[in-house]
Amino acid sequence: MRAKGVFVVRTTRTGSGALVRNGETNDDKNDYVVVDDQNPAKARILTALALTKTTDTKELQRLLWKY
């Protein structure tokens, strides 16, 4: 999907807890972005804002971890 310009952002709908990068799937190999502890709604907004600044997966990952 990434080759077609689609970003995959993994998040969780559980009440609490963080996702671990490369824990459940190989995020590096699949070029996924993983949020730490944001809910899906916040992750969606942050991703939309981040995409106005960059389309680099590593930079998107850094921004989602920072905010």
C-alpha positions as semicolon CSV with decimal commas, in nm:
position;residue;x (nm);y (nm);z (nm)
1;M;0,000;0,000;0,000
2;R;0,284;0,237;0,078
3;A;0,411;0,204;-0,278
4;K;0,077;0,349;-0,393
5;G;0,112;0,650;-0,163
6;V;-0,109;0,517;0,118
7;F;0,015;0,549;0,477
8;V;-0,086;0,287;0,731
9;V;-0,101;0,418;1,087
10;R;-0,147;0,152;1,353
11;T;-0,329;0,244;1,674
12;T;-0,544;0,070;1,933
13;R;-0,900;0,111;2,057
14;T;-0,833;-0,035;2,400
15;G;-0,887;0,186;2,701
16;S;-0,518;0,221;2,778
17;G;-0,176;0,094;2,684
18;A;0,075;0,163;2,415
19;L;0,154;-0,011;2,090
20;V;0,503;-0,146;2,046
21;R;0,671;-0,080;1,714
22;N;0,756;-0,410;1,543
23;G;0,582;-0,596;1,826
24;E;0,284;-0,756;1,654
25;T;0,393;-0,704;1,296
26;N;0,709;-0,595;1,119
27;D;0,634;-0,224;1,091
28;D;0,975;-0,145;0,944
29;K;0,936;-0,399;0,664
30;N;0,579;-0,289;0,589
31;D;0,666;0,082;0,623
32;Y;0,390;0,138;0,881
33;V;0,365;0,424;1,125
34;V;0,279;0,331;1,485
35;V;0,130;0,563;1,745
36;D;0,234;0,521;2,104
37;D;-0,068;0,580;2,323
38;Q;-0,301;0,804;2,121
39;N;-0,654;0,696;2,045
40;P;-0,754;0,655;1,678
41;A;-0,926;0,994;1,659
42;K;-0,621;1,181;1,786
43;A;-0,391;0,975;1,564
44;R;-0,601;1,063;1,260
45;I;-0,584;1,436;1,332
46;L;-0,210;1,425;1,406
47;T;-0,148;1,227;1,087
48;A;-0,346;1,477;0,878
49;L;-0,150;1,765;1,029
50;A;0,184;1,586;0,991
51;L;0,113;1,512;0,624
52;T;0,100;1,887;0,560
53;K;0,470;1,898;0,658
54;T;0,617;1,572;0,525
55;T;0,547;1,249;0,341
56;D;0,851;1,070;0,479
57;T;0,748;0,771;0,693
58;K;1,036;0,811;0,938
59;E;0,954;1,177;0,992
60;L;0,584;1,096;1,035
61;Q;0,679;0,835;1,293
62;R;0,893;1,089;1,479
63;L;0,613;1,346;1,481
64;L;0,353;1,098;1,608
65;W;0,584;0,988;1,888
66;K;0,657;1,349;1,982
67;Y;0,296;1,468;1,998
